Amino acid sequence: MATPASNEPRAPRRIPEEVVLLSAGPGDLELLTLKAVRALAAAEVLLLDELVNPGIVELAPLARVVRVGKRGGCRSTPQDFICRLMRRCALQGQRVVRVKGGEALLFGRAGEEIAFLRAAGVPVTIINGISAAFAAASSLGVSLTHRDHCHGITCVTAHTADHGEPDWAALCATGTTLAIYMGMRRIESLARALLRHLPACTPVAVVQVASQPGECRLLTTLHALALEAAGLVPGAPGVILVGPALGEAQAAAQPAAAARRSVGQA
């Protein structure tokens, strides 16, 4: 016997909402792009990374905020949980904005999240931002690709996925400025490794929380890096820049330091 047709209307098939991977930049909210600001204003769910300026939530007045922080050496939100949460909210038709510090596509596990969401049929949009190395270079007033000193920049994390060491010999042989991320906790071992392949007089700059009020800068050489790093802010995130191009920052700093000494002696 045939089952009689129901008179009740069928629920419409839910179309998944896209997930936005948003680059929050180095921390100064004025460095956000207009596209980022528009995405935040429309967000219904905001997944916030640990290092993002907390004031960014004011730009997302409609959003439920979920803090999914990750920081080296600290208790972190599991990546699988973050991926599943984004998928669930998007499949429910909610506008999800996943906020990452710096540039989302640089050392932010964006590749894993993009692959996971696409496999679930969830569209992904990426909004670019300013990475820490470029914010640091701006603060120092130097070009990381100054043609008198180098022919490029190499961005590298201080440790590999299996907690091993990068091939420092190969990296140093490139002749590029090295922008080393996630290396603040191992500056001493980094200095020793780099000294095996670069001259001790190689200029180095360390910039913590670039572009923010608490920014801290260190201009030194590879030889003195481990010792002078003791004066940096403990636990603050930073980027380590290595190469002859950083000598421009040191040269600019010397007249300013001399002027301060003159004033103090007057």
C-alpha positions as CSV (number, residue, x, y, z in Angstrom):
1,M,0.0,0.0,0.0
2,A,1.5,3.4,-1.0
3,T,2.2,5.8,1.7
4,P,0.1,9.0,1.3
5,A,2.0,12.1,0.5
6,S,2.5,14.5,3.3
7,N,0.9,17.9,3.1
8,E,3.7,19.4,5.2
9,P,6.3,21.4,3.2
10,R,9.8,20.0,3.2
11,A,12.4,21.9,5.0
12,P,14.7,23.7,2.5
13,R,18.2,22.1,2.2
14,R,20.6,24.2,4.2
15,I,23.4,25.7,2.1
16,P,26.7,26.0,4.1
17,E,27.9,29.5,4.8
18,E,31.5,30.3,3.8
19,V,34.2,30.5,6.4
20,V,36.4,33.5,6.3
21,L,40.1,33.1,7.3
22,L,40.9,36.6,8.4
23,S,44.4,38.0,8.9
24,A,44.4,40.3,11.9
25,G,47.9,41.7,11.2
26,P,50.6,42.4,13.9
27,G,48.2,43.9,16.4
28,D,47.6,47.5,15.4
29,L,43.9,47.5,14.5
30,E,44.5,50.5,12.1
31,L,46.5,48.1,9.9
32,L,43.4,45.9,9.2
33,T,42.2,46.1,5.6
34,L,38.8,47.5,4.7
35,K,37.8,44.0,3.5
36,A,38.7,42.6,7.0
37,V,36.6,45.3,8.7
38,R,33.6,44.4,6.5
39,A,33.9,40.7,7.2
40,L,34.1,41.3,11.0
41,A,31.0,43.5,10.9
42,A,29.0,40.7,9.3
43,A,30.4,37.9,11.4
44,E,28.0,35.7,13.5
45,V,30.7,33.5,15.0
46,L,34.2,34.8,15.7
47,L,37.0,32.3,16.4
48,L,39.8,34.3,18.0
49,D,43.5,33.4,18.1
50,E,45.6,34.0,21.2
51,L,47.9,36.7,19.8
52,V,45.1,38.8,18.2
53,N,44.5,42.3,19.6
54,P,41.4,41.6,21.9
55,G,40.0,45.0,20.8
56,I,39.1,43.4,17.5
57,V,35.9,42.1,19.0
58,E,34.5,45.6,19.0
59,L,34.5,45.4,15.2
60,A,32.2,42.4,15.3
61,P,29.2,43.5,17.3
62,L,26.9,40.7,16.0
63,A,29.3,37.8,16.7
64,R,29.5,35.1,19.4
65,V,33.2,35.1,20.4
66,V,35.0,31.8,20.8
67,R,38.6,32.1,22.0
68,V,40.7,29.3,20.4
69,G,44.1,30.4,21.5
70,K,47.4,28.7,20.6
71,R,50.7,29.7,22.0
72,G,53.9,27.7,22.1
73,G,54.7,26.0,25.4
74,C,51.2,26.7,26.8
75,R,47.9,24.8,26.9
76,S,46.2,25.3,23.5
77,T,42.9,24.6,21.9
78,P,43.2,21.4,19.8
79,Q,43.4,22.0,16.1
80,D,40.8,19.2,15.4
81,F,38.3,21.0,17.7
82,I,38.8,24.3,15.8
83,C,38.2,22.6,12.5
84,R,35.1,20.7,13.6
85,L,33.6,23.9,15.2
86,M,34.1,25.9,12.0
87,R,32.5,23.1,10.0
88,R,29.5,22.7,12.3
89,C,28.7,26.5,12.5
90,A,29.1,26.9,8.7
91,L,26.8,23.9,8.0
92,Q,24.3,25.5,10.3
93,G,24.4,28.6,8.0
94,Q,26.3,30.8,10.4
95,R,28.8,33.3,9.1
96,V,32.1,32.2,10.6
97,V,35.2,34.4,10.8
98,R,38.4,32.6,11.9
99,V,40.7,35.4,13.1
100,K,44.5,34.7,12.9
101,G,47.3,37.0,14.0
102,G,49.6,38.3,11.3
103,E,49.1,36.8,7.9
104,A,46.8,33.8,7.9
105,L,48.7,31.9,5.2
106,L,52.0,32.2,7.0
107,F,52.6,29.6,9.8
108,G,49.0,29.7,10.9
109,R,47.9,26.2,10.0
110,A,45.6,27.7,7.4
111,G,46.5,24.9,4.9
112,E,45.0,22.3,7.3
113,E,41.9,24.3,7.9
114,I,41.3,25.0,4.2
115,A,41.7,21.3,3.3
116,F,39.3,20.2,6.1
117,L,36.6,22.7,5.2
118,R,36.8,22.0,1.5
119,A,36.5,18.3,2.1
120,A,33.3,19.0,4.1
121,G,31.9,21.1,1.2
122,V,32.3,24.4,3.0
123,P,33.6,27.3,0.9
124,V,36.5,29.3,2.3
125,T,37.5,33.0,1.7
126,I,40.9,34.3,2.7
127,I,41.6,37.9,3.7
128,N,45.3,38.8,3.8
129,G,47.1,40.9,6.3
130,I,50.5,42.2,7.4
131,S,52.9,39.6,8.8
132,A,55.1,40.3,11.8
133,A,58.3,40.5,9.8
134,F,57.0,43.3,7.7
135,A,55.6,45.2,10.7
136,A,59.0,44.8,12.3
137,A,60.8,46.1,9.2
138,S,58.4,49.1,9.1
139,S,59.2,49.9,12.8
140,L,62.9,49.6,12.1
141,G,62.7,51.7,8.9
142,V,64.5,49.1,6.8
143,S,63.9,47.2,3.6
144,L,64.3,43.5,4.1
145,T,65.3,43.1,0.5
146,H,67.6,46.1,0.2
147,R,69.4,45.4,-3.1
148,D,72.8,46.5,-1.7
149,H,72.7,43.7,0.8
150,C,70.5,40.8,-0.4
151,H,68.3,39.5,-3.1
152,G,65.3,38.2,-1.1
153,I,63.7,37.2,2.2
154,T,63.2,33.8,3.6
155,C,60.5,33.3,6.2
156,V,61.1,30.3,8.4
157,T,59.8,28.8,11.6
158,A,62.4,28.0,14.3
159,H,61.2,24.4,14.5
160,T,59.7,21.8,12.1
161,A,56.4,20.0,12.5
162,D,58.3,17.0,14.1
163,H,60.1,19.4,16.6
164,G,63.3,19.1,14.7
165,E,65.6,21.9,13.4
166,P,65.4,23.6,10.0
167,D,68.4,23.1,7.7
168,W,70.2,26.2,8.8
169,A,73.2,25.6,6.5
170,A,70.9,25.6,3.5
171,L,69.0,28.7,4.7
172,C,72.1,30.7,5.4
173,A,73.5,29.8,2.0
174,T,70.6,31.5,0.2
175,G,72.1,34.9,0.9
176,T,68.6,36.2,1.9
177,T,67.4,38.0,5.0
178,L,66.1,35.4,7.4
179,A,62.8,36.2,9.1
180,I,62.6,33.6,11.9
181,Y,59.2,33.1,13.5
182,M,58.4,31.2,16.8
183,G,62.0,31.4,17.9
184,M,61.9,33.6,21.0
185,R,62.1,30.6,23.4
186,R,65.2,29.2,21.8
187,I,67.3,32.3,20.9
188,E,70.4,30.9,22.5
189,S,70.3,27.7,20.5
190,L,69.4,29.6,17.3
191,A,72.4,31.9,17.8
192,R,74.7,28.9,18.1
193,A,73.3,27.2,15.0
194,L,73.5,30.4,12.9
195,L,77.0,31.1,14.0
196,R,78.1,27.9,12.4
197,H,77.2,29.2,9.0
198,L,77.3,33.1,9.2
199,P,79.9,35.6,10.3
200,A,79.7,36.6,14.0
201,C,79.3,40.3,12.9
202,T,76.0,39.6,10.9
203,P,73.4,42.2,12.0
204,V,70.4,40.9,13.9
205,A,67.2,42.6,14.9
206,V,64.6,41.2,17.3
207,V,61.2,43.0,17.4
208,Q,58.5,41.9,19.9
209,V,54.8,42.8,19.6
210,A,55.6,44.9,16.5
211,S,53.2,47.9,15.9
212,Q,51.8,47.8,19.4
213,P,52.3,50.2,22.3
214,G,54.5,47.6,24.1
215,E,56.8,47.1,21.2
216,C,60.4,46.1,22.2
217,R,63.4,46.2,19.8
218,L,66.9,44.9,20.0
219,L,69.6,45.7,17.4
220,T,72.7,43.6,17.8
221,T,75.0,41.1,16.1
222,L,74.8,37.3,15.8
223,H,77.8,37.1,18.2
224,A,76.0,39.1,20.9
225,L,72.5,37.9,20.3
226,A,72.3,35.3,23.1
227,L,73.7,37.6,25.7
228,E,71.7,40.7,24.8
229,A,68.4,38.9,24.4
230,A,68.2,38.7,28.2
231,G,66.9,42.3,28.0
232,L,63.9,41.4,26.0
233,V,60.4,41.0,27.4
234,P,59.9,37.5,28.8
235,G,57.2,35.5,27.1
236,A,56.3,38.2,24.5
237,P,56.0,37.1,20.9
238,G,58.5,38.4,18.4
239,V,60.3,37.9,15.1
240,I,64.0,37.5,14.7
241,L,65.5,39.2,11.5
242,V,69.0,38.1,10.4
243,G,71.2,39.5,7.6
244,P,73.2,42.4,6.3
245,A,70.1,44.4,5.4
246,L,69.5,44.9,9.1
247,G,72.8,46.8,9.2
248,E,70.8,49.7,7.8
249,A,68.7,49.8,11.1
250,Q,71.9,49.8,13.2
251,A,73.4,52.6,11.1
252,A,70.3,54.7,11.6
253,A,70.2,54.0,15.3
254,Q,73.8,55.2,16.0
255,P,73.3,58.9,15.3
256,A,70.2,58.9,17.5
257,A,72.0,57.1,20.3
258,A,74.9,59.6,20.0
259,A,72.5,62.5,20.2
260,R,70.9,61.1,23.4
261,R,74.4,60.8,25.0
262,S,75.2,64.4,24.1
263,V,72.0,65.7,25.7
264,G,72.7,63.7,28.8
265,Q,76.2,65.1,29.1
266,A,75.2,68.7,28.5
